[in-house]
């Protein structure tokens, strides 16, 4: 809720698949790309009110849901996914620290951006 006083910040969560293509992933990629478009549009709409809107695009992160997904993959494919992250699989804290930064005053001049927190996945 925003009462019109002071500054405010919003951070959406997308995915690296909102930034890059992948096989058999159309619906997921479309939804994550929509988050990115919404971030940019809302950033422009709300900047005059002092509201910053940004987005984090995580790579594969070690979470219970991520481990459940990996359980459906054959071992060779799971290894390929790991290899696509030059810094290895992410931890939940990697994402939460990026979000905390974007919400903080340290990011007071950042709006409409997508921060890839992906261990180098999108650098390739």
N, C-alpha and C positions, 0 to 999 in steps of 0.2 A: 504494500500500500504506500502511496506517495501523497504527502499532504501539501506539496507545492513549496515547501521551505527547504533550503539547502540542496546539497547535491545527492544524487542517487546513482546506483550502478546495478545493471542486470547482466548476468552471464548465462548464456545458453550453452547446452552441450550438443555437439554434433558428432562427427567421426571423421577419421581420415578418408573414409569412403564417401564423404561429401565433397572431397577435394580431388580424388583420383578414381579411376574406373577399376572395375573388377568383374570377372566372369560370374554369371548367375547371381547377381546381387542388385538388380535394377531397382526393385521397390525400396530396399534399404537405402541405397545410394540417393534415390530421389528424395526420400524423407530427410536425409541428413543435409543434402544440398539445399533443401527448402529452409532448414534452420539457418543456414548461412545467409541466404537471401533475405530472410526475415530480420536477421541481425543487422545487416547493412541498411535495410529500409527503415527499421525502427531507430537506428542510430541517427539517421538524418532527421527523422521526424521529432525525436525527443531531445536532440542536442540543444536547441534553444531554451529548453526548460532545465538544462543542467543535468540531464539524465544520460548516463553513458550506457551503451549497449554493446557487448562484445560476445565472443563465442570461443569455446575451447573445442578443438578437434583431436580427441585422443586416438592413439593407436591401440594395439591390443594390450590389455591390462590384466594382470593376474587378480581376478576376482572369482567368487564362487560361480557367477554366471559365465565368466570367461572360461573357467576350468570345465564347466559342464559342456560348453560349446566345443572345447578342445577334445572332450571325450567322444564326440561324434565323428571326429576326424581320424583318418588313419595316421599312423605315426610319421610317415614321410611327409604328409601335408602339414601336420603340426610343426615339424622341424622347419619346413619352408617358410611358414608364417613367422616363426621365431627368427629365422635368418633375414627376413625382410625388415627387421628392426636392428640396425647396426649397434645400438646400445642395449639390445636385449628387450625382453618383455617389461612393460611398465608395472608399477605398483600403484595402488589407489592414492597414496600420498603424493605421487608425482602430479596427478591431476588436481587434487585438492589444493596443493601449493600454488599451481598456476591460477586456479579460480580465486584463491585468496588474494593473490597479487592483483588480478584484474578488478577485484572489488575494493581494493585499498586505495588510499590517496597517492600511493606511489605510481598508480596508473591513471592519475587524474586527467591526463591529456591524451588518453587512448579511448577511442570509440569507433565502432564499426569494423573492428578487426577480428580476424580468426587466428587464434594462437594454436598452432599444431604442437601438441605435446605427445610425441610419437616415437621417440628414440631414433629418429632419423628416417622413419618410414617414407615420408613424402619428399625427402631430399634425393631420392634415387631417381 
